[in-house]
Amino acid sequence: MTDGPRQRGSAAPSTGEDGAADAGKAAGESSVALKKEIGLVSACGIIVGNIIGSGIFVSPKGVLENASSVGLALIVWIVTGVITAIGALCYAELGVTIPKSGGDYSYVKDIFGGLAGFLRLWIAVLVIYPTNQAVIALTFSNYVLQPLFPTCFPPESGLRLLAAICLLLLTWVNCASVRWATRVQDVFTAGKLLALILIIIMGFVQICKGEYYWLEPANAFEPFQDYDVGLIALAFLQGSFAYGGWNFLNYVTEELVDPYVNLPRAIFISIPLVTFVYVFANIAYVTAMSPQELLASNAVAVTFGEKLLGVMSWIMPISVALSTFGGVNGSLFTSSRLFFAGAREGHLPSLLAMIHVKRCTPIPALLFTCISTILMLCTSDMYTLINYVGFINYLFYGVTVAGQIVLRIKQPDMHRPIKISLVWPVIYLLFWAFLLIFSLYSEPVVCGIGLAIMLTGVPVYFLGVYWENKPQCFNTFVDKMTYLGQKFCVVVYPMEDKKKNEESGDEIEMKEQSVPLSAEDVETPKSADC
């Protein structure tokens, strides 16, 4: 953790007014900053690509299993899509009011204070992103290797090795160029949408052939097990998890072209699109499979393809592999920006807040994300960890939306390019509270362990962040490690121009700290190619 004040720039420290002016001038000549290269299409690709992973292809049965009927399951998909859109609407206001990368971490920190923001960051760094990325990468490797092992499961070591190769390749792409990373995201998001459109079209063909038995009202709401309020609540919880990733664009706000326009537009386009795809893909599935067949399948899209595509059924496993590959890329891209934002605020080692002097990519944060995910691949408990912290992740969604109301009360005159009615956050919080209370009631041990994991961040916060007067030997060691990291990665602190500081608002206080290296110290041209 970093301590003390920090200045986010690439100029070396100097003393005195004249020295500070000279340093500022030098920094202006050789400044580097995150590039605004994410347009509307790429922004939509980030949201859609992160929401639609492998779940809709592999196991959309969680909702159906708990809803107890096809009709109620479709209603759950629609309602959770609407609630997700409401949550995204709230995040859109927060994103343009506090135009900082880092998403809900930045909003929680600015509204509720450093400790609350750190706990959000701590659980994300420790468990959420490493485990999610590891699972998606393993799903990718499983679908790539499965054709080579038609009669048995692929070897575990082979799965983990291919998953690690996937992570290393995509980390290299993200380190090399923001544009490359967004192009990869655009291409693979388009690929998964085309696969889902194929599924939906085949579903319509089936309906035209008269294969809509499970869509007739009399049959759609015929339960294959008794309705249960607890199970229905669990179906809504599963549906909400299926839309996870809807807030990821807020992590990269500073790299959006015209964020005041493109952030809300991307949200308004992407969430309805995903809701449409989820609902009609599930309709298509039940035109070819009974609820019992769907629940028995371990890969629903593959079973669907085998029934309707015949010799072309290989399209489905390839689609799953492409979808997960794009999912890993999107998660690496956004999570590295979260860690970058945390380091910039002094909540993670300062090296993670630096970017490459020519490529303008947060290489240390990307390497940290990759290494932590590969380490998670070496464990056998990541699926258990996901269950523990899924509750905490959902908890912070509600805390962030509640922060929107708190911010309205504390700073009613704050400039808000988008200002929605408070009815929407209230509706979201009512739904959120219902699911949260049910989660605590149905799985108190799992939720309790998740809370305990999060609270381990409290002593870390007070020792690493709050405690400023650390021993000199510790500070010297941190400075040397930061210096070596800068030399190794060829990175410096990004400069913040005056306009950006004005956009962030005078309410947001920035810490200042002298920078170990300047752009000149890492032997690069004065005009960085950004």
N, C-alpha and C positions, 0 to 999 in steps of 0.2 A: 504494500500500500504506500501511496505517497503521503508526505506530510508537508505542511507549510504551504505558503501561497505559490501560485504558478501563473506565468504569462503564456498564453497560447500563441506562440510565434516562433520564427526560426532565427531570430536574432540573438546573438550572444549577449549576456548581461554586461552592463557597463554602469559606472557610477557617475553621479552629477547630472545636472540638467543638459549640458552640452553633450555629454557622453550618451545620455539616453536618446537625445535627438538624433545623434549620428547613428546609433544602433538602429533606431526606428527607420531611418532613411535607408540604411543598408538592408534591413529586413524587407523593406518595400521593394527594393530592386531585385531581391532574390527570393521573394515569398512563394510559398507553395500552399495549396489549399485543396480540399476535396472538390472535385469537378462536378458541375451540374450537368450530368449526362443522361439522367433518367427522364425520358419523355413520357407522354400519356400511355403509349402502347406498352412500353417497358414497365411502367407503374402497374398497369393492369396485369401484365405477365407475372409480376412479383406477387400480387395478391392471389390471383387465380392459381398460379403455380405452387404457392405454399399451402393453400387450402386443399386443393385436389392433389393428394399424394397417391398412395396405393390403396387406401381404404375403400373407395367406391368401386374399384376393380376387384379387390380381394375379399373383403368381408363387410359389406353393408348390412350384414344380418343382425348386428347388435341392436339396432332400432326395432327391426321386425320381431326379433325374439322376445323383446320386452313389451312391445306394443300389443302383441297377441293377435293382431289381425292386419291384413294388408291395408285396409282403408285407414285404420288409425295410424299405421306406420307412415303412410303418405301425408297425413295431417301433421304428424310430428316433424317430418322433413320440412314442410311448408312453414310451420310455426317457428321452428328453430332458425330457419332462414330469415324470417321476418325479424326475429329478436336480434339475430346477428347484424342485420342491416341497421337496426336501431342503435346497437352498440357502436357500429362503425360510424354512424352519423355523429354520435357523441365524440368519438375519437377525431373525426374530421374537424370539429370545432376546436378541440384541444390542440390538434396538429397545426392549425394556422394561428392560434392564439399564442402558443409556445412553440415557435418554429425551430425546434432543435431535434437533431437525430437522437435516437434512444427510446422513442416511443413511450410506453407507460412508465418505464423507469424514470425518464426525465420529468414527466408530468407529476408522478408521485413525489419525487424528490423536491421539486419546486413548490408543490402545494402543501405537502405534509412534513417536509423536512428531510434532512440527510439520512437519518436512521431508517425511515420507512423506505426511501429510495434504495438504500444499500441492501436491505433485506430482499427487495425485488430483484436486484442485480445478483445477489449472493446465490439465491436459489436457481437463477438462470445459468450462472457460471458453473455452479457445482454439479447440477443434475440435469435441468430441463433440456438445454440445447445439446450437450454432449450425448445424452441418451437418445433423444429424438433423432439426431443425425446418424447415430450409430445404427439404430433400428431401420431407418430408411435405407441406409447403405447396405445393410444385410439383406433387406428385401430385394434390392437391386441385384445383388450378387446371387441370391437364390434363384431368381427368374432367369438370369443369364446362364447359370450352370445347370439348371434342372434338365434341359434337353440333352446334356452330356451324360446324365445319370437317369435314364428313363425308368429303371426298375428299382431304384433306391434313392435315398436322400444324398445330396452332395456332402462331401466331408466338411466337418465344421471348420477345420483349419483353412480349407480352400475358400469357404464363404468369407471368413474374416480377412483373409489375404486380399481377395478381390475387392472387398468393401474398403480396405485401407488404400488400395490402388486408386479406387474411385475418388476417395477423399483427397488423396495427394494430387491427382490430376486436376480436380476442380479447384483446389486451393491454389495451384499454380496459375490456372486461368484467372481467378479472382485477383491474385497478386499482380498479374501482368497488366490487366486493363479492366477498368469499370465497363467500358464498352463491350469488350469480349464477354464479360460475365453476363451483362444484360442481354446480349445477343443469344447466348446459350439458353438463358431463361426464356426468351421469346420463342425460340425454335422448339424447345421441349414442351413449353406450355401449349403451343399450337398443336404439337403432336398428340398430346394427351386429350385435348379438346376434340381433335379429329376422330380419335378412337371412340370417345364418348358419343360424338355425333353419329358415328356408325352404329353404335349400340342403340341409340334413340331411333334412328331411321329403321333399323331392323325391328324395333318394337312397334313402330307405326305400321310396318308391312304386316307384322303378325296380327295387329288389330284389324287391318283391312281384310285379312283372311278369316276373321271371325274368332281369333284366339284371344278372347278378352274375358274369359270366365271369371278370373279373380278380380276383375275391375268392375263387374256388375255390382251395384250397391248391395243386393241381397247376399252376395258371396264375399264382397270385399270386407264387410264388417262381421263376417262369420268367424268367431274366435277359434283358434286351434288349441287354445288353453284358456282357462278362466281369466277374465279381466281382473287386474289387481292394481290398486292405486299406487302402491310402491313400485311395481314393475313399470307402470306408465311413466312415473317420475324418472325412473332409471332410463327409459327410452328417450325422454327429453334430454337427459344428461348426456347420453351417448350421441344424440343428434348434435348437441352443442359442441362436443369434442370433435365431431366430424368436420365442423366449420372452423376448427382451430387454424390460425394463421391469417385471419382476416385483418389483424392489426399490424402486420409486419411492415407495411409500407411506411408507417409512422416511424420506424427505426431508421429510415434513410431520408428523412425530410430535407436535410441540407444538401442532398445530391439530386433533388428533384428540380427539373426545369419549371419555373413559375409555380412553386408549391401551393400558393394561395388558390390557384385555379386547378392544377392537375391532381392535387391530393384529394379533394372532395370528388372531382370528376371520376378519378380512378375507382374510388370506393363506390360511387353510385352506379358505375358500369359493372364492376366485378362481382359484387355481392348478389345482385339479382341474377347475373349470368350463372354463378355457381349454384344458386338455389334452383334455377330452371334445370340445369344439368343434373343435379342430384335427384330431383323429383322425377324427371322423365326417364332417367337411367333406371331408377327403381321400378317405374311403370313398365319399362321394356323388359326388365328381368322377369317380372311375374307373368308376362305374356308367353314366356317359353318354359318357365319352371313353376311348380307349385310351391307354396310356402315351405313345405316339408323338404323339398329338393333344395331350395335356396338355403335353408338352415343347415342342411347336411353338407353343403359344398364348402371346401376350404379356400376356393378361389372362384368366386361367383362369375366373374367375367369370362374366365377360361371355360367353365362349364357351359355358359351361355354361348360362347363361340363354337364349342364342340357340337352343340345341338343345332345351330343355325348356319354356321360358316363352312362346315365340312372340311375340305382340304385346305381352306384358308384360315382354319382355326388358329394357326400359329400367330396370327395378327395380335391376338389378345395377350399372350405372355410377353410378346415384344413391346406391346403398348404399356404394360405394367412396368417393364424394365425401363423404358424411356421416361415414364412418368416419375418413377422413383429417382432416376438420375437427375432430372430437372428439379425434383424436390430437394435433393442434397445440395444442389447449386444454390437454390433460393435460400435455404436455411443458412448455409455458410455465408452468403452475401449479407443477409440481414443481421444474423447473430454477431458477426464481427463488428458491425456498426454499433450494436448495443454495448459491446465490450469497449470499443473505441470511446463511446460517449461516457461510459463509467470511468474510464481512466482520465479523461479530460476533466471530469469533476473531482478528481482526487480519490475515487473509490476503488481504483485498481492501479497497479504499477504504471507509472507515467509513460513508460516505453510504449504501452498499448495505445496511447493517444497520439502517436506519431505516424506520419505518412511518408511514402517514398518521394524523394525530391524531384524525380522526373515523371514517374508513373502516377503519382498522386493517389495511391491506394494504401489503405491501412495494413501494411504487410505484417507488423508484429501482432496485431489483433487477429488477423487471418491465421497466422501460424499458431497462435495460442488456441484458437478455435479448433484447428485441425488436430493439434497434438492432444488436446483434452478429449476429443472424440475418438481418436485412435486408442488412447488409454482406456476409454470406456469399452471399446471393442474387446479388450483383453479380459474384461470381467464377465461373469455369468449372471450377475444380478441386475442388469440394466432394466429388464422388463419389470422387476419388482420395484425398482426406484421410480419408474414412470408412474406406476400406480400410486405410490406414496405422494409424489409432488404434483400430480395432475390436479388434485384438489386445490393446492396452493396457487397454481397458475390461474385457475378459474377464480380464486379468491381475489387476486389482484386486478382482474378485469373489473370487478365490481368496485374495488377501492378506487380505481382510476376514474370510473364514471361518477362515483360519489364526489371525487375531487373536482369534477366539473361544476357541481352544485356549490361546493365550498368556495371555489374561485369566484363564482358569480356573486356570492355574498361578501367575500372579503375584498374583492376588487371589481365592483360593479361597473366602473368607468373604464376598465381596461379595453384596449382596442381589440375588437373581435371581427375579423373579416367575414366569418360565418357565425351567426348566432341563432341557435335553434331554440325551440320552446322547451322549457324545463319539464314538460309532460313526458318527453321522450326518455331522458335519463331516469325519471321516476318509474316509468313502465319497465325499463331494462332492469332497474334495481329490484323491483318486485319479483320479476321472473328469476333473477339471479339469487335473491334471498331464498326463494322457494327451493331451488335446486341445491343451494348450499346447506340449508337446514336438513333437507332430505339426505344429502351425502353424509353429514355428521351423524344422523340418526341410523342410517343403514350400514355405514362402515366407520364406526368411531375410532377403531384401532388404526386403520389405514390413514385416516385424516389426522389423528393425533401424532403418528410418526412423521407425517409430512410437515406438520407444524413444528415438531421438535427439530427436524432437519433445518427448517428455515431459521429457527431461533438460535442455532449454533452460530449464526452470523452476528449476533449481538456482541459477544466478547471480541470477535474479529474486528467489528466496527470501532469499538472503543480503543482497542490496542493499535489498530492500523490507521485509522482515520482521525478519530477524536483526539487522541493523545498526540500533541504537537511536539513537545520537548523530548524527542527520542534521543538516546545516546549518540554522541558524535560518531562513534565507530560504526553504528548501524547506518547513519546517514551517508557516511563515506562509502560504505559497502554498496548501498543502493545506487549512489551516484556512479560508482565504477561499473556496476552491472548495466546501468542505463547507458553509459558511455560505450561499453562494449557492444551492447545491443544496437545502438545507433550506427556504429561503425559496420557491424555485420549486415544490417538490413538497409543501410544507406537511407536513414529516415530522419526527419526533423519534425518539430511541432508545426502544425498548419497555422498560417497567419489568418487572422480574422479582420476583414476590412470594416471600415466604419459603418457602412450600410447594414451589414449583418448584425452588428452590435445594436444598432438602432431598432432593427426588426425584432430582436430578442426582447427588447423592452428594458426600461430602466429598473423594473421590479426585480429582475433576475441578477443577483449579485455574482460576479465572477471573481474567483480567487486568482492570485498572481504568484508566479514562481519563476525564478530564473532558469534558463534553459541550458543544459550542459553543452550542447553543440549548436552551431549555426549551420546554414546551408553551405557556407564556405569551408567549414571545418571538415565536411565529408567529401570535399574535393569534387564538387559538381559545378557546372556552368551557372553563372549568376541568373540567367533567365531560364528557369526550369520549364520544361516542355509540358505544361499542364493545360 
